[in-house]
Amino acid sequence: MRTTETPISSPADLDGVTATGDHQSIVLDHCIEIGNPPDAPMLAPAIARIKKLFAKVPKNATADRGYGEAKVEADLHELGVNYVAIPRKGRPGAARQAIESSRRFRQLIKWRTGSEGRISYLKHSWGWERTMLDGIDGTRTWCGWGILAHNATKIAVLAEQREMQSTSAATAQNRSTTTKRPSGRPPPPTEKIPA
């Protein structure tokens, strides 16, 4: 399971919204804060909540440069994340450049960049662009319902895809075991013809 944590660019009502999701674009965690708090301190608690909720830690974690601090990376490793791909703030040294130019690091960063589209989709298609409820509690409720609706829809689509794959695999299996190809020769006679 891959994880991304990205602040959502949104109007003032939704400053400080953070969402964490997996590679199927299901939102696993979100947090809404007043104002625009720093990104870095939000990531480890989000991963800890995911660990508590699912009794599993993501194998990989990636985020944008706003989370790029050594302490964040250390905290994630301490929680059990195997590989962390977060570009560091500022100019990296030679050792860090070698890490950030590795294939695995670049692949996770590219995946994270692609996940920005999912965040935009949540914002525009699931009501995250503007809350219709007042106050921070109203905003949390509004976003929570948007996440619930998005996740329910996404899980239904994934379940349908899985069912279609298993049905087509079973059909292919039945065809291969019950249908024999003709050899090109006529079948042998079943009765002997008297001479």
N, C-alpha and C positions, 0 to 999 in steps of 0.2 A: 504494500500500500504506500503510495506516495502522498505527501502532504504539502499543501501550500498554505501560506498565511499571507494575505495581502490586504492592506487597507483599501477600502472602497472610496473612490473619489466621488463625493456626493455633496449636495447642498448643505448649508449650515445645520439643518435639522439632523443630518446623519454624520456629522464629523465624529471621528473616532470609531467608526464601524470596522470591525475586523472579522473576516470569515476564514475558516479553515476547512478544507475539503479533501477528498481523496481523488484518485485518478478517474473515477467514474463520474466526477463532478457532483457528488452528493456532499452537501454541507454537513460537516461533522461537528463544528463548533462555531459560535459567533459571539462577539462581545461588542457592546455599544457603550461608549463612554461620553461624558460631557466634554465639549471642547475638542481639542486636537492633541491628545496625549502622545508621548513618544512611542514609536512602534516597538522598539527592541524589548522592553520589559513585558510585552503582551504575549510573546511567542511561547516561552516555556510554560506559563500557566495554561495556555490553550492546549498544548501537547499533554500536560498533566491531566487536564479534564478529559481528553480523549482516552488516555490510558485508564483513568478511573472508570469511564463509561463503558469502554469496550474490552477492558482487561488485556489490551494489546497496545504496543507502541509502534508508530509508523517506522518502517525500515529507513526511509529517507525523509529529509525535510529540506525544503527550499523556500526562500523568501527574497524580497528585494533588498537593495542596499540599505534601506532604513533600519533593517534588523542586523546589519553587519558589524557586530561587536564580538570580541573573543569570549566575553562572559556568556553571551547568548548561545554560542556554539558549545561551550563547556557545559552549560545547563542542559542542553539537548542531549549531549552524550551521556550526561549523568542520569537522565530520564530513560536512556536505553536506545536512543536513535542511533543507528549504525553510521549513516553518512549524512552530513550536513553540507548543503551547497548554498551558501549565502555570501555574496560578494562583500568584502570589507569596505567600510567607509574609508575615505582618504586614499593615498597612494600605497599600494601593497609592496612589501619587500620582495626580494627574489624568491624566497621559499614560498611565500603566499601566492606569488604569480605562477609558480609551478603547479600549485594545487588548483588554482582557478583556471588554468589552461588545460587541465586534464579532461579527457573525453567524458568521463562520468559527470564531472562538475558541470561542463557545458551542456550536456543532455538535460540535466535537471533544471538548469537555468532556462533552457529553451522551453521545457515543459511548463515552467512557472510563467513564462511570458505568454504562452498559449492560454493559461488559466485566467489571465486578465479578461479574456473574452467571456468566460463563464461568469465572472463577477459583473461585467457589464450587462450580460443577459439577465442576471438576477435583478440588477438595478432597473432595467427598462421593462422587463416582462413580468416581474413578480412584485411590483409596487415599491421597490426600494428607492426610487428617485425622490419621493416625497411622502412623508407620513401624514396620515389624515387624523391621527390622534395627538393630543397635546402632551407636552412634557416628555421627560426622559423615559418614564414608565410606558407612556403611550408609544413612543418610538421603539422601545424594546419589544412591546407586544406586536406592533405592526410588522417589524422585521421578523420576529419569531414565526408569525403566521405565514409570511411570505416564504420563509425557509421550509416550513412544514408542507406547504402546497407544492413548492418546487421539488422537495425530496420525494413526496408521495408520487408525483408525476414521473419523476426520473426512475424510481424503483419499479413502478408499473411497467415502464418501457423496458427496463433491464430484464424483468421477469418474463415479459413477452418474448424478448430476443432469446433468452435462455431456453424457453419452451419451444420456440421455433427451431432452434439449433438441435435440441434433443430429438424433436419429432423428425426433422429431416435426416438426422443421423440414424435413427431407428428405421426409417423408411429405406434408406440406402442399405442398411444392414440386412433387412428382410429381402430386398431385391437381390442382393448378392448371394444369399443362401438359398432362396427358393427358385430363382430363375436361372436356368442353364442355357448357355448359348448353343444354338444348333451347330452341329459339326459340318454341315454342308452335304452330308450323305443322308439318304432316306433311312428311316428307322428299319431295323430288321423285322422280317415278318413274324407275326405271333403264332400263326398256324402253319403247319406244313401242308403244302399243296400236293395232292396225290398226283403221281406221275402217270 
